Amino acid sequence: MTGKNKIKFCLVGAGRMGARWAKIIGSSSQAELCFVMDNNLENAKKAADEFKVGYGNKFDVETLKQKGVEALLVATPHKYLAFYTAQALKAGIHVLVEKPGATSMEEMQKLLKLSKRHRALLKVGFNYRFFDAIARAKKIVASGKIGKVNFIRIQHGHAGRPGYGQEWRMDKTMAGGGVLMDQGVHLLDLVNYFFASPVTKALGVQTDLYWNTGVEDNAFAILQNNAGQVASLHVSLTQWKPLFSLDIYGARGYCSVNGLGKKYGGSEVLTVGIKNKNNIIKEIVINCNPDAENSLRLELAEFVKAIKKKKTSAPGGQDALAVLKIVKKLYSV
């Protein structure tokens, strides 16, 4: 693909996640990184220098339009996600905004209206959908091989980095909550992704027993939709051995994902079990691609394809709104 056929991106936010996105966009055959913006000019310069593109610490839509920017990748702390996304949408610039996309339902509803009004795509970075094992599990569930899904069980967590309690992710003003608004929103999105209809009932408990920051370091939830499907989940910052496990049980079998990229378990394995009429299970074990960066590559490719074909891009704002609705219920319990 020649350079002129690539979608030109501006990256907003060059911290830990933003630096990952700079490499993904910069090495893409379908997208071109042409500018990096971060309030921390040193971070912006570091991300920009590798790909020899411009950088700055002030966000100016008109400057971006002059540079031919067609899409924005927003990877800032949660507090600023909706602000930058809104400015871009108003200018007709497509946006891929990191999860959760906004800190409230009200913010996301405003973004959806702007997206529609200005005909700019809005995609929210629930990249867990693009991990190999999860994508394979989705196809199997959609095929009907395990029958109607009855329940889902998810466990996910890690130990938190040294000093994690002082990071913006553990500051309610900056993050909108604790681990539920960080890793937890990925799990809520996966539940809706595999359910026949969105979650309508939510009960949960959050604890702050270790980091003592005023936001939760563990969150537990029981969810149900109008079809009667049930999900249980636990997301943790005090899971001393990194963990990801997703079990989807249907009327005729199950899909179990263990590990999520190299970070969570060092491997990524999908186990599919199908029972016969005598309830004897035959299992198939599939070793999946453990490269976590590949989920971002696939997410970006899907977004670029949607831009070029002028179609909606999933997961989008409506998916994020459904997740934020559950978060609100859980925080209100």
C-alpha positions in Angstrom: 0.0 0.0 0.0 1.5 3.3 -1.0 1.7 6.2 1.4 -1.0 8.2 -0.2 -3.5 5.4 0.4 -2.7 5.3 4.1 -5.0 6.9 6.7 -3.2 9.7 8.4 -3.3 9.6 12.2 -2.5 11.9 15.1 -1.8 10.3 18.4 -3.0 12.1 21.5 -1.3 10.8 24.6 2.2 9.3 24.5 2.4 7.6 27.9 2.6 3.9 28.5 -0.3 3.0 26.2 0.3 5.8 23.8 3.9 4.6 23.2 2.5 1.2 22.3 0.1 2.7 19.8 2.8 4.9 18.2 4.7 1.7 17.3 1.5 0.0 16.0 0.5 2.9 13.8 4.0 3.7 12.8 4.7 0.2 11.5 1.3 -0.3 9.8 0.9 -0.7 6.1 -2.6 0.8 6.3 -2.1 3.8 8.6 0.5 6.6 8.8 1.5 8.4 12.0 2.0 12.0 11.2 1.8 13.9 14.5 2.1 13.1 18.3 0.6 15.3 21.0 1.1 15.0 24.7 1.0 17.6 27.5 4.4 16.2 28.5 6.5 17.4 25.6 9.3 14.9 26.3 6.9 12.0 25.9 5.6 13.4 22.7 9.1 13.9 21.3 10.2 10.4 22.2 7.3 8.8 20.5 7.6 11.1 17.4 11.3 10.9 16.9 11.2 7.1 16.2 9.0 7.8 13.2 10.4 11.2 12.3 7.0 13.0 12.6 5.9 16.3 14.2 5.0 16.6 17.9 3.7 19.2 20.3 2.0 19.7 23.7 -1.0 21.7 22.5 -4.0 20.3 20.8 -5.1 22.3 17.7 -7.7 20.8 15.4 -7.1 23.3 12.6 -3.4 22.4 12.5 -4.2 18.8 12.3 -6.6 19.4 9.4 -3.9 21.3 7.6 -1.6 18.3 8.0 -4.3 16.1 6.4 -5.1 14.2 9.6 -8.1 11.9 9.0 -8.1 10.0 12.3 -7.3 10.5 15.9 -6.0 7.9 18.3 -6.7 9.1 21.9 -4.7 7.4 24.7 -4.8 9.8 27.5 -5.9 9.3 31.2 -9.7 8.7 31.3 -10.5 12.3 32.4 -9.5 13.7 29.0 -10.7 11.0 26.6 -14.1 12.6 25.9 -12.7 16.1 25.6 -10.2 15.3 22.8 -12.6 12.9 21.1 -15.3 15.6 21.0 -13.0 18.2 19.5 -12.0 15.8 16.7 -15.5 14.6 16.0 -16.7 18.2 15.7 -14.1 18.7 13.0 -15.2 15.6 11.1 -12.1 13.6 12.2 -12.6 9.9 12.9 -11.6 8.7 16.4 -10.4 5.5 18.0 -10.4 6.4 21.7 -9.0 4.1 24.3 -11.4 2.4 26.7 -13.6 3.3 28.5 -14.0 6.1 26.0 -15.5 8.4 28.7 -15.9 8.5 32.4 -19.8 8.6 32.4 -22.8 7.6 30.3 -23.6 11.3 29.8 -20.2 12.0 28.3 -20.5 9.0 25.9 -24.0 10.0 24.9 -22.7 13.4 23.8 -19.9 11.7 21.8 -22.4 9.5 20.0 -24.5 12.6 19.0 -21.4 14.3 17.7 -20.3 11.3 15.8 -23.7 11.1 14.1 -24.0 14.8 13.5 -20.6 15.2 11.9 -20.5 11.8 10.2 -17.2 10.9 11.9 -16.6 7.3 13.1 -16.3 6.6 16.8 -14.5 3.5 17.9 -13.7 2.5 21.5 -10.6 0.5 22.3 -11.9 -2.7 23.8 -9.1 -4.6 22.2 -9.7 -7.8 24.2 -12.2 -8.7 21.5 -9.2 -8.9 19.1 -7.1 -11.4 21.1 -6.7 -14.6 19.1 -8.3 -17.0 21.6 -11.3 -14.6 22.3 -11.9 -14.1 18.6 -11.8 -17.9 18.0 -14.2 -18.4 20.9 -16.6 -15.8 19.5 -16.7 -17.7 16.2 -17.4 -21.0 17.9 -20.2 -19.5 20.1 -21.7 -17.8 17.1 -21.7 -21.1 15.1 -23.9 -22.7 17.8 -21.5 -25.5 18.5 -21.8 -25.1 22.3 -25.5 -24.3 22.2 -27.1 -21.3 23.8 -24.8 -19.6 26.3 -26.1 -20.2 29.9 -23.3 -18.5 31.9 -19.9 -16.8 31.7 -17.2 -16.7 34.4 -14.2 -14.4 34.1 -11.2 -13.8 36.4 -8.6 -11.2 35.6 -5.9 -9.5 37.5 -2.2 -8.7 38.2 -0.1 -7.4 41.1 0.1 -3.8 40.1 3.5 -2.1 39.5 5.6 -0.7 42.3 4.1 2.7 43.0 0.8 1.8 41.3 -1.1 3.4 44.1 0.3 6.8 43.1 -0.5 6.4 39.4 -3.4 8.3 37.7 -5.3 5.0 37.3 -5.8 4.9 41.1 -7.0 8.6 41.2 -10.8 8.8 41.0 -10.6 12.3 39.6 -8.4 11.2 36.7 -9.7 7.7 36.1 -13.4 7.8 37.2 -12.9 4.9 39.5 -10.4 2.1 40.2 -9.7 -1.3 38.7 -13.3 -1.6 37.5 -12.8 1.4 35.2 -9.4 0.0 34.1 -9.3 -3.7 33.4 -12.8 -4.2 34.5 -14.5 -2.5 31.6 -12.8 -5.0 29.2 -14.6 -7.8 31.1 -17.9 -6.0 31.0 -17.6 -5.5 27.3 -16.8 -9.2 26.8 -19.9 -10.3 28.7 -22.1 -8.2 26.4 -20.1 -9.4 23.4 -20.9 -13.1 24.2 -24.4 -12.6 25.5 -27.5 -12.6 23.3 -28.5 -9.2 24.7 -26.9 -6.5 26.9 -26.7 -6.8 30.7 -29.7 -5.3 32.5 -29.1 -6.4 36.1 -25.9 -5.9 38.0 -24.9 -6.6 41.6 -21.4 -6.1 42.9 -18.9 -5.4 45.6 -15.7 -3.3 45.5 -12.8 -3.4 48.0 -9.9 -1.1 48.8 -8.0 -3.3 51.2 -4.4 -3.1 49.9 -3.6 0.1 48.0 -5.9 2.3 50.2 -6.3 5.0 47.6 -10.0 5.6 47.9 -10.8 3.6 44.8 -11.3 -0.1 44.4 -8.3 -2.5 44.0 -10.7 -5.5 43.6 -14.2 -5.6 42.0 -16.7 -8.5 42.1 -19.9 -8.7 40.1 -22.9 -10.8 39.1 -24.6 -9.8 35.9 -27.7 -10.9 34.1 -29.6 -10.0 30.9 -33.2 -10.2 29.9 -32.5 -13.6 28.3 -31.6 -15.0 31.7 -27.9 -15.4 30.9 -25.7 -14.9 33.9 -22.0 -13.8 34.3 -19.7 -13.6 37.3 -16.5 -11.7 37.3 -13.6 -10.7 39.5 -11.0 -8.2 38.4 -8.1 -7.5 40.7 -4.9 -5.5 41.3 -3.9 -7.8 44.1 -3.8 -11.0 42.0 -0.1 -11.7 42.8 0.2 -14.1 39.9 -1.1 -12.5 36.7 -4.2 -14.2 35.5 -6.8 -14.2 32.8 -9.5 -16.9 32.5 -12.7 -16.8 30.6 -15.2 -19.7 30.7 -18.3 -19.6 28.4 -20.7 -22.5 29.1 -23.5 -23.4 26.8 -26.2 -26.1 26.5 -24.0 -28.4 24.5 -20.4 -27.5 25.6 -18.0 -24.8 26.6 -15.1 -22.5 25.5 -12.4 -21.8 28.0 -9.7 -19.2 27.5 -6.6 -19.3 29.7 -3.9 -16.7 29.4 -4.1 -13.5 27.4 -1.0 -12.7 25.5 2.5 -13.2 27.1 1.7 -11.0 30.1 -1.0 -13.1 31.6 0.3 -16.7 31.9 2.9 -16.6 29.2 0.6 -18.3 26.7 -2.9 -18.1 25.3 -4.9 -21.4 25.1 -8.5 -22.0 24.0 -10.1 -25.2 25.2 -13.3 -26.3 23.5 -15.5 -29.0 25.0 -18.5 -30.5 23.2 -20.7 -33.1 24.9 -22.5 -36.0 23.1 -25.9 -37.4 23.9 -24.4 -39.3 26.9 -22.9 -36.1 28.3 -19.4 -37.4 27.4 -17.1 -34.5 26.7 -14.7 -34.3 23.8 -12.1 -31.6 24.3 -10.0 -29.8 21.7 -7.1 -27.7 22.9 -5.9 -24.8 20.6 -2.7 -22.9 21.3 -3.3 -19.3 20.1 -1.2 -16.4 19.2 0.2 -14.9 22.5 1.3 -11.6 21.0 -0.7 -9.0 22.8 0.4 -6.3 20.2 -1.4 -8.3 17.5 -4.8 -7.4 19.2 -3.9 -3.7 18.6 -2.9 -4.3 15.0 -6.2 -6.1 14.3 -8.1 -3.4 16.0 -6.4 -0.7 14.0 -6.9 -2.6 10.8 -10.6 -2.9 11.4 -10.9 0.8 12.1 -9.0 1.8 9.0 -11.2 -0.6 6.9 -14.3 1.0 8.4 -13.1 4.5 7.5 -12.4 3.5 3.9 -15.7 1.8 3.5 -17.6 4.5 5.4 -19.2 2.0 7.7 -19.6 1.7 11.5 -16.7 0.2 13.4 -17.2 -2.2 16.3 -16.8 -2.0 19.2 -18.1 1.5 19.0 -19.8 4.2 21.2 -22.9 2.2 21.8 -20.8 -0.7 23.1 -19.0 1.7 25.5 -22.3 3.2 26.6 -23.6 -0.3 27.5 -20.4 -0.9 29.5 -20.6 2.5 31.3 -24.3 1.7 32.2 -23.2 -1.4 34.0 -20.4 0.5 35.7 -22.9 3.0 37.0 -25.1 0.2 38.4 -22.2 -1.5 40.1 -20.9 1.8 41.7 -24.5 2.5 42.8 -25.0 -0.8 44.7 
